[in-house]
Amino acid sequence: MANTSSAKKAARQMITRTARNKTRRSRLKSTVRSVEEAIATGDKVKAAAALKSVEPILARTAQKGILHKKAASRKVSRLTARVKSMA
């Protein structure tokens, strides 16, 4: 357990940040899953709409440091390629 007051405060902040990051990571995963499900069903319009909503969320999570910037870029790129390749 933390001994100093500053360490106690840091521990409190860590709990808050962990909860916030968990929420953001969960939202990211569910939105990416929505694109993948639309791709699996073969609905190109729905997949494109879902992709459009996922891009800013991916960018925001990368900006907040939850996901690496290049990892977010790679995910967007791969999802875009999969949506484009749909017949």
Phi, psi and omega in degrees: 000151181292141181260314183275160181294325180291325177290324177295318179295318179299322179295319178296316180296322180298320179298315180298313181296320180298316179296317181295316180293324179297319178297314181296318180295321179295316178298319179300311183296319182291324179289322177295321179297325180296323177293315181297322177293321178295322177294318181295323179284340178089013179271099186293321181296314180294320180295318180295320178294318179294321179297321180296326179279337182281324185306310179294327179293317176299316180297318181293317180294326176292320181295325180280351177089011180280325179232143179294146183303316181286329177294319178296317179298318180296318179297316179299315182299314182292320178294319178298317179297320180292322179291318180296324184283354179292139183284000000 
